[in-house]
C-alpha cells in the first residue's frame, strides 16, 4: 500500500538526517497521515516533522513525541 511506501520513505529520510537520532523515532502512516512518536529533543522533533512533511504523498504529519530537556 501507499502508506507502507510512505513509512519506508520517511524512515530512510530520517536515517540520512544528521539532525535526528532516527532510532528514537517510530513512524506509522494511515491514509497518508504520518504519525511520529518517540523520545526526542524539541529540535529533533521539529526536524523529524519537517522531514516527514516533505515526503511525497504525505497529507499531514501528527507528532506525539515525549520531549527530553
C-alpha positions in Angstrom: 0.0 0.0 0.0 0.9 3.6 -0.3 1.1 4.0 3.5 3.8 1.4 3.7 5.8 3.2 1.0 5.4 6.5 2.8 6.6 4.9 6.1 9.6 3.4 4.5 10.5 6.7 2.7 10.1 8.7 5.9 12.3 6.2 7.8 15.0 6.4 5.2 15.0 10.2 5.2 15.3 10.2 9.0 18.2 7.8 8.8 20.1 10.0 6.5 19.4 13.2 8.5 22.1 14.3 10.9 19.5 16.4 12.9 17.6 13.4 14.2 18.5 10.2 16.0 16.2 8.1 14.0 16.4 5.1 16.3 14.4 7.2 18.8 11.6 7.9 16.3 8.7 5.5 15.5 6.9 6.1 12.2 3.4 4.9 11.2 1.2 6.0 8.4 -2.5 5.8 7.9 -4.2 7.1 4.8 -1.4 9.5 4.0 -1.2 10.8 7.6 2.2 10.2 9.2 2.4 9.7 13.0 5.8 10.3 14.6 6.4 9.1 18.2 9.3 8.7 20.5 11.7 10.3 22.9 13.4 13.3 21.3 14.7 16.8 22.0 12.4 19.6 20.8 14.8 20.4 18.0 14.9 16.7 16.8 11.1 16.6 16.9 10.8 19.7 14.7 13.4 18.4 12.3 11.6 15.0 12.0 8.2 16.6 11.4 9.8 18.8 8.7 11.5 15.9 7.0 8.3 13.8 7.1 6.2 16.6 5.7 8.4 16.8 2.6 7.9 13.2 1.6 5.8 12.7 -1.5 2.2 11.5 -0.7 2.2 12.8 2.9 -1.0 14.7 3.6 -0.4 15.5 7.2 2.1 14.9 10.0 1.0 14.3 13.5 3.6 14.2 16.3 3.2 12.6 19.7 6.7 13.0 20.9 7.9 12.9 24.5 10.4 15.7 24.8 13.7 15.4 26.7 15.3 18.6 28.0 
